[in-house]
Amino acid sequence: MSKQNRLPGGKPQGAREVALGVLHGVETRGAYSGLELNQALQASGLSRPDAALATEIVYGTIQRLNTIDEALARRVKGWPGKTEPWVRSLLRLSYYQLRWLTRVPAHAVVDEAVRIAKKRGHAGIAGLVNGVLRGLLRDGVTGELPAGLSPTQRISLEHSHPEWLVSRWIAEYGEQTTEQICEANNNPPHASARTNRLKGTREQLIAELKAEGTAAEQSALSADGIVAEKAGNLVHSPAYQGGRMTVQDESSMLVAAIADPQPGMRVLDCCAAPGGKSTHLAERMNDEGELIANDVHPHKEALVRQQADRLGLNCVTTMTADALELPAKLAEQSIDVVLLDAPCSGLGVIRRKPEIKWNKTPDDIASLAALQGKLLEAAGSLVKTGGTLVYSTCTIAKEENEHMVRTFLSRNPSFELDASWPPELLKTLRESGHLPDDFAGMLQLLPHMFGSDGFFIARMRRKSS
């Protein structure tokens, strides 16, 4: 690690120093916020309240990055490029607390920031930090927006998203929906999990969680799902350890339901890791038949196997291959149901991975779309006559979703969209006002619709003639 990428001052102490270390790692090393935070919390020994504070500071600071930088640029000469990376992170997380964490006393935020600056830097840096933060307190941190902004600029600064992304969403979804998307992306995700229907009912799972002190209720979106508030990490619960549930977002749970595999079928998940959708497919097959879970990485194949074993599923077979090479490894038109949950830009999961909106570019979307087209062709070649092909992503970019499916169908006239989705799901979508009048078998879920991830799902069928 270079000197610039090393956080000075030794091991972090306290919630704000832990948060500082994580933010520094995300910016200087391109670390993933979730992984970096988990590692930092495990090493820190923080109490549960302090760990929660560190978590909120990390995600909130990344979520609000350009709004924070716009305010700090007025007070720090040469911001942000001429400020040391760790000092940037310290000022950003301090501003975030002053503006958005109103339950935290302002003097405590400033005093702690100055203490950290003295510990990890020198008197000059401590003076800068003290002056900037006290100036903000004196003049106010409500952050009135500059006059004369365009709709793109206003939404970008008010809801902290890059202008290029806001601009494309306005073009695709309109200004009002774009603002709803951006606002939803800054809300913390709730915990959700899927019932293993082979080991009990959803009602039994909810009762078990409530008995443990976790407030849980039925998902409004998925027939297998539950949602929980202030639940901590559900993977530590006895229900998870005993294979009675799987932690999964509600939108993601819809994929297996829409694929609708039947017991005894041969089913393929082309890009399976970490195994949430594969195991859901197997559960809905009543663990009867063959579920082939493929991934390109051997260590990720092991993750799928671990999930299947934890859930007590015997019909899952794992394999390692590039999904583009599957037609050479599996017989043509030999699979009843093929799922391609394609690698994508991830613009639907910004709530969980806020750095995505700052790291992705239009070129990333274009290159991913090129790969997705090839993967969809490969996956389609494996579907039996009369069989089902499901394409899904966790993004909301139309090039990767609707346009991808329409291009595939134009090139493959033996396939057609299939609107025979589960009636209870269609009823939920219709009653919520999110089922298009022209629904034909593909759907874009946006983050604000159900408070779940943005997700795209299309169901297609290979015609019998």
N, C-alpha and C positions, 0 to 999 in steps of 0.2 A: 504494500500500500504506500502510495507516495505521501510525502509530508503534507501536501495540501489536502489529501483525502483522509488524514488522520485527525481525529478530534483531540485537541490539546487538553491537558489537565487531568489525565487519569480517569479512573472508573467513574461513571455517572452516579450521582447520589441524589435521590429524590425524583419525584414525578417529572419535573420540568427538565432536569438534566437528562433523564432517560429519553424524554421526547426530543430533546435537542440532538442526542446521539442518533436517533432514528432518522430525523429529518436531514441531518448532515449526511448520513449514509445514502438516503434516497437521492439527494441532490448530487453528491460527488461520485458515487459509485453506481448510480442507476439501480439501486437495490429496490426490491418490491416492498412496499410499505407494510403489508401484512406479515411477510416472513421476517423482515427486519424487526418489527415491533414484537412479534412472538419471541424471537431470540433474545431481545433486550429485556423483556419482562421476565423471562425465565432466569436470566442471569442477575436480575436486579434485586430480587427478594422484596419487592414493594408489597405493601398491604393491598387488599382488594380495592379500597377507595382510591389509593394513589395510582394503582394500575389503571383504573377506570379513567382517572384524570389524565394520565399520560396518553392513553388511547384516544381520548376526546381531543386533546391538543394536537396530536399527530394528524389524525384524519381531518380535523377542522382546518388546520393550517394549510394542508395540501389542497383541500377543497377550495379554499378562499384565496388561493395564491395570487392571482392577478389583481384582485381587489386590494389585498394587503400591499402588494408592490406599488400600486398606483398611489396609495396614501403615503407610503414611506419614501417614494421618489421625490415628494415635495419637501422632505425634511433631511434627507441624507444625500449629500453631493455625490454624483457618479453612481447612484443606486441603479441596479444592484451590482453591476460588474466590478466596481472598484472597492467593494467591501469583501472582507474575507468570508469564505463560505460559512464557517461556523457562526460568525457574527450576524450574517444574513439570517440564518436559521433562528438565532436567538431573538433578533428583533421581530421577525415574522411571528414566531409563536407567542411572543409577548403582546404584539398588537392584536393577534387573534383573541387572546384572553380578554384584553381590555374592551374589545368591541363586542364580542359574541358570548363570552362566558361571564355574564353579569353577576352570577352568584359568587364569583371569586373577587375578594376585595382588591381594588385597584392598587392600593399601597403594597399589598403582598406580592402582586405581580411585578411591580417595579423593583421592590427590594430584592426579590429573588433573582431577577434578571441581572441586577447590578452585582449581586454576590457571585453569580456564575461568571460574569464578565471579568471580575477581579481574579477569580480562581483560575480561569482558563486563558486569560490574556494579561493585560497590564492596566495601569491607571488610566491611560489614554482611552482605551476601549471602554472601560467602565464609565468614564466621563461621557463618552459618546452615547452609550446606551441610556444612561441616566438622563441626559439632556433631551434625547429624542422622545423617550417615554413620558417624561414630565411635561414636555411641550405638548404632546398629544392630550394628556390629561387636562392641561390648561385650556387648550383650544377646542377640545371635544373630539371624540372618535366616531361620531355617527356617520361620517363619511358622505357628505352630500356630493352627488354626482355633478360633474361639470355640465354647464348649459350647452344646448345645441347638439346633443348626441343623436346619432341615428338609432333606429331600433336595435340594430345589431350591436352597436357600441354600448347602448344602455343595458341590454340583457347581459352582455359579456361582463360588464363591471358590477352590475347589481347582483348577479347570480354566479359570478366567477367561473366563466368558461371562455376558452379562446375564441377570438372573433371568427376565425375561419370555420369553426364548428357551428357556432351560432348561425352564421350566414347560410351554411348549407342546410341546416335544419329549418330555418325560416323558408327557404326555397322549397323544401320537401313537405313540411308540415304546417306552415303558416306561423305567424308571430305569436299568437296566443298559445298554441300547443307547444311551441319551442320554449316559451317562458315556463310552462308547466313542467316540461321535461327537465329544464335546468334547475328549477326549484326542487323538484323531487330528487335530483341527483345529490343535493346537499343535505338531504334528510338521512339520519342514521338508519341502516337496515334493521328490520326486526329479525329475530331468530325464527327459523322455520325448520320443520323436519317432516319426513315421510314415514308413514306407518308401514311396517313389514306385515302385509296382510296374511302371510303364512304363519305368523306367530301371535296374532291377536287383531282386534279391531281398533279403529281410531278412537272409539269411546273408551276402550280399556287403556290405551296409551295416555289419553288426556287425564284419566282418573289416576294413573300411576304417577304422572308428572305433578299433578296437584297434590298428591299425598306427600311428595318430596318437597313441596313448597314452591313449585314453579307454576306460575299462572299461564295456563295453556288453553287454547280453544281451537275449534275447527277452522281450517282455511276456507275462505270464501271462494277460492279459485280452484283448488285441487281436491278431489274426493278422497285422496289418500293423505292430504297434508294437515299439519297442525301449525299454529303460530304461537309464539311465547314472548312475553315481555319481560325484560330484565332477568333473563334466564341464565346469564353467564354462558359458558361454553357447553353446549349440549352434549358434546362428545364425552364429557366426563360423567354423564348420568348413567345409572345402572341400566336404563332402557336401551341406551346406545351400546353399552358394553355387552349387553345380553342379546344384541342383534334384533331388537324389537323396533328399531327405527334407524333412519339414515338422515343426517343433516343435509338439507338440500333446499334451494330456493323454490318458491311456489311455481314460478314460471317454468322452471326446468322440469318440474314434476309432470307437466302437461305432455311432454314429448312421448313418454312411454304410453300414456293413455291414448294419445292420438294414433300412435303406431298400432295399438290394439293387437298385440300378438296373442295367439291362442295356444293352449296346451298342446304339446306335440309338434309344434312348428320348428323349423330351422330358421334362426334369426341371427343377423350379423349387426354388430355395432362397430363401425369402421374406425372410429377415433375414440376409444372407450375411456381412457384414464380421466379422472381417478376412479370411475366405476359407478357413479350415481345412477346414470341412465341405464347402463347395462344391467345392474342388479334390479332396478325397477322393472325392466322388461322381463327378467327372469321370474320375479315375484308375480307379475301379471300372467305369466305362462303357467303358474302353479308349480314352478320348478319341474315342468315336464316338457321334454323336447331337447333342443340344443341351442344354447345361446353362445355365439362365438364373439368374444370381446377382444378386439385387436387394438394395439397401439404401437407406434413406431419406436418407443423407448422401452428397453427391457426393464428398467427400474420402475417405470409407470405400469407396465404389465403386472409387476409384483403387487402394486397398490390395488389393482382391480381384483387380483386373486385374494388378497387380504380381506377386501370388502365382501366378496362372495362367501368366504369362509366364515366371517363374523356373522353373516346373515343366515348361514346354514343352507346355502344354495349349492346344489350338486349339478345342475344342468349347465353351469357356466364353464366354458372352455376358453382359455386365454391363448393368444398368439402374438408374436411380434413381427410386424412388417410395415413398410411404408404403405399407406392406404392406396397409393397409385399403383402398387404392385399386386394388390389383392386379386385382380382378374387372372393373374398368372399362377396364383396359389389356390384359388377356389374355382370350381367349375362354373362355366357361364350359365346364367339363368338357373341357379341351383338353390336360391335362398327365398324363403317366403316373405320375410320382412327385413329390409335393409335400412339401418339408420346411419345417416351421415350428419353427425354433429360437428360441423366443420370448424377448423381454426379460423378465427375472425378477429376483427379489430377490438372487440370487447366493449363497444360504446354503450352497451346496455347495462354494464355492471360498474359504472363509475361510482355509484354509492359505496361499493365495497373496495374498489381499487381507484381512488381518486386521481392518482398520478397518470392514469391512462389518458385523461383529457389533455394533459400537458405534454405527453410523450408521443402521441400518435400524430401522423401527418396525412394529408390527402394522398401522398404517394404510397403510404402503407396500405390504405384502403384499396387502391388500384392493384397493388401487387398481390394482396390477399384475394381479391376477386379473381384474378387470373388463376391462382392456385385452386380456389374453390370450384371453378368451372371444370378443371381437369379431374378433381376428386369426384365431382358429381357424375361425370361421364363414367368413371371407373366403377363407382357404386351402382349406377343404374344397370350396367352390364351384367350384374350378378342377380338381379331380381327375376323371379319366375314369371311366366305368363299368369296374369291375374294377381300377382303379388304386389306388395306395397313398398314404396320408397319414401322415406321421411327425411327431409332436409331441415336442419335447424341451426341457428346461430344465437349467440348472446350479444348481438349488435343491433343497431337501428339504422344502419347505412343501407339505402335501397340498392346500391350496386351489389352488395353482398347478399341481398335477400330477394325481394320481389323481382328485380331485374335478372338476377342469377337464375331463378326458377323459370322465368319466361324464356330466357335464352336457351336453357336446357330443353324445354318443351318444344321450342321451334326447331331444334336440331334432332329431337327424338320423338317423332310423331307416334311411336308405339306407346308413349306415356301420356297420361292426362291427369289433371288435378282431380282429387278425390275429396268431396265434401262430407263423407260419411264419418264425421267425428262423433265422439260420445254425446248422446242427446243431453245429458245433464250438464256437460261443459258448454254446449251451444246455448242451452237455456240460461246459464250464468252469464255468458258473454252478451246475449241478447238483452237480458233484463238490466245489465249494467250500461247498455248503450254502446258497447265496444265490438259488436258483431256487424261488419259492413253489410249494407243491403245487397251488394254484389258478391257476397262471400261464396267462394268456389272451392276452397280447400287450403288456402294459405292465409296466415294472420300475422300481423305485426303488433305485439304487445309493447306498450311504451311504459316507462318507469312510473309515471304518475297514475296510471289506470287502476292498479291494485296495490301499489306500494311494493311491488315485486320487481325483479330484474326486467330490463328490456329484452325481449326475446322474439325471434321469428321462427315460425314453424310452418312447413308446407307438407301436405300428404299427397303423394302421387301414386297412380296405379298403372301397371303395365297391362295394356289392353289384351283381351283374349283373342282378338282377331286383328 
